[in-house]
């Protein structure tokens, strides 16, 4: 189930995190800044998005990667990417957003299409407002806004599953030694 995207940050990475986890976008951006020592968040890589989702109790379960990009991972830090995605099974397929979403894949997905993150779950899509609405909308290709972006090439799509049974932590704190 996707949540309505709320918060002050308007970029696609924090918006995808907000839709999946249910926290405001500015809180998701604050976690990105804290984990990766960034002064601002103007774009995220898949390793950063996965790290933040891991902080909120979500782990990658399966991935679909475009074969053209298999040697050039869209990651900022290789060691973080290896730690998170080392044991995650994946397929390599050249696929468009519409071809991927039309059969309604199961699970909660963060999809990188055209250097833009989209959240998908249970037939609903949401993003920062660039492709879709911040309010989760049912994916249906006959909708003009959906058909407009259906031919965007997917670079990477990662299915995430909840690993902790607890609620959504607000302002997760770093662990101290």
PyMOL commands that set and color helices and strands:
alter all, ss='L'
color gray80, all
select helices_A, chain A and resi 12-21+25-36+46-55+67-69+78-85+97-102+144-149
alter helices_A, ss='H'
color red, helices_A
select strands_A, chain A and resi 58-65+89-92+108-113+117-121+124-126+137-138+154-162
alter strands_A, ss='S'
color yellow, strands_A
deselect
rebuild
show_as cartoon
